[in-house]
């Protein structure tokens, strides 16, 4: 990636977890892309929310994960972070 990354490149980096380990220049260019592209910015925030929700769920006891309302709680959190 020489210049500004495309939306496809940004989405791939975020989905594959490459953004955190990318060189400083690449992270800066992606942040600049976020400033100009609301769709990628929203996607990045959604990926962060999903990541935090999964980490939180994985820290729970197994018996807490077998609750029937877990899907509704996840959907509610995604709608109102």
C-alpha positions as CSV (number, residue, x, y, z in Angstrom):
1,X,0.0,0.0,0.0
2,X,1.7,3.1,-1.2
3,X,-0.9,5.8,-0.7
4,X,-4.4,6.0,0.8
5,X,-5.8,2.5,1.3
6,X,-9.0,1.5,-0.4
7,X,-12.1,0.5,1.6
8,X,-11.5,-3.1,0.7
9,X,-7.9,-2.9,2.1
10,X,-9.1,-1.3,5.3
11,X,-11.8,-3.9,5.8
12,X,-9.4,-6.7,5.2
13,X,-6.9,-5.3,7.7
14,X,-9.5,-4.9,10.3
15,X,-11.1,-8.3,9.8
16,X,-7.7,-10.0,9.9
17,X,-6.5,-8.1,12.9
18,X,-3.6,-6.5,11.0
19,X,-4.3,-2.9,12.0
20,X,-2.8,-3.1,15.5
21,X,0.5,-4.5,14.2
22,X,0.8,-2.5,11.0
23,X,3.6,0.0,10.6
24,X,3.0,3.5,12.0
25,X,2.6,5.0,8.5
26,X,0.0,2.5,7.5
27,X,-2.0,3.1,10.8
28,X,-1.8,6.8,10.1
29,X,-3.1,6.4,6.5
30,X,-5.9,4.1,7.7
31,X,-6.9,6.7,10.4
32,X,-6.9,9.3,7.7
33,X,-9.2,7.0,5.6
34,X,-11.5,6.7,8.6
35,X,-11.7,10.5,8.8
36,X,-12.9,10.7,5.1
37,X,-15.0,7.5,5.0
38,X,-17.8,7.1,7.4
39,X,-18.6,3.6,6.2
40,X,-15.1,2.3,7.1
41,X,-15.1,4.2,10.4
42,X,-18.4,2.6,11.3
43,X,-17.1,-0.8,10.3
44,X,-14.0,-0.3,12.5
45,X,-16.2,0.7,15.5
46,X,-18.4,-2.4,14.9
47,X,-15.4,-4.7,14.7
48,X,-14.2,-3.2,18.0
49,X,-17.5,-3.7,19.7
50,X,-17.7,-7.3,18.5
51,X,-14.2,-8.0,19.7
52,X,-14.9,-6.5,23.1
53,X,-18.2,-8.5,23.4
54,X,-16.5,-11.7,22.5
55,X,-13.7,-11.1,25.0
56,X,-16.3,-10.3,27.6
57,X,-18.3,-13.5,26.8
58,X,-15.2,-15.7,26.9
59,X,-14.3,-14.4,30.4
60,X,-17.7,-15.7,31.6
61,X,-18.3,-19.1,33.2
62,X,-19.6,-21.7,30.9
63,X,-22.9,-22.0,32.8
64,X,-23.5,-18.2,32.2
65,X,-23.2,-18.7,28.4
66,X,-26.0,-21.3,28.2
67,X,-28.7,-18.7,28.9
68,X,-31.4,-18.6,26.3
69,X,-31.5,-14.7,26.2
70,X,-27.9,-14.4,25.2
71,X,-28.7,-13.7,21.5
72,X,-31.2,-11.0,22.4
73,X,-28.7,-9.3,24.8
74,X,-26.0,-9.3,22.1
75,X,-28.4,-7.8,19.5
76,X,-29.5,-5.1,22.0
77,X,-25.9,-4.2,22.8
78,X,-25.1,-3.9,19.1
79,X,-28.1,-1.6,18.6
80,X,-27.3,0.6,21.6
81,X,-23.6,0.5,22.5
